[in-house]
Amino acid sequence: MLRDIEREVELTHGLTGRARISDRVLDALRCVPRHAFVDEGMRRHAYDDGPLPIGHGQTISQPFIVGLMTDLLDPEPGDRVLEVGTGSGYQAAVLSRVVSRVYSVEIIEALAVRASERLAALGYHNVETQVGDGYHGWVEHSPYDGILVTAAARAVPPALVEQLKPGARLVIPVGEPYLPQRLLLLQKEEGGLVSETEVLPVAFVPLTGGH
């Protein structure tokens, strides 16, 4: 799987501007057992470099995308990070190995409960999950050192930008459901100004909720 990720990094270097994924992120991907985050019938494909269904119309993301999005946050060991879209819990587990604390919000209760139980059973005790609409973030623990969104929004949610610390990054896919989407990297500067960089064309399930 790691060789596939490194190959994808090379192929997309011209778009992402990233020649490599950091050793810390690669180590996290190496240590997190992806097969433990998919149903038994999918486990033979767990280390393929592609997305897999996890039920309720949702997917576990392609390992390359998980690695890239994690790396784009430029995570530090003491960081506190918000994830929008817990899904299977795999992305949260990867994040948990490179930051101090992960807060993860999932709108589908069945997925949230299953992910919380799985993360606890596997020993990822620095991950806290909540059932809720991640479009609005998780204000109680804000501001965050980084925010990562694992479903495509039609536009960047203002609440997520508000919940970033100055200097922090937001990684989010943006676009209409099931149409071409863009992976964006936003950085909040001192004074509240936000810079935006388009990283890569992507395809994510849509962010859902009352918004």
Secondary structure, DSSP 8 states (H G I E B T S, - for coil): -HHHHHHHHHHHHHHH--S---HHHHHHHHHS-GGGGS-GGGGGGTTSSS-EEEETTEEE--HHHHHHHHHHT---TT-EEEEE--TTSHHHHHHHTTSSEEEEEESSHHHHHHHHHHHHHTT-TTEEEEES-GGG--GGG-SEEEEEE-SBBSS--HHHHHTEEEEEEEEEEESSTTS-EEEEEEEE-TTS-EEEEEEEEE---B--S--
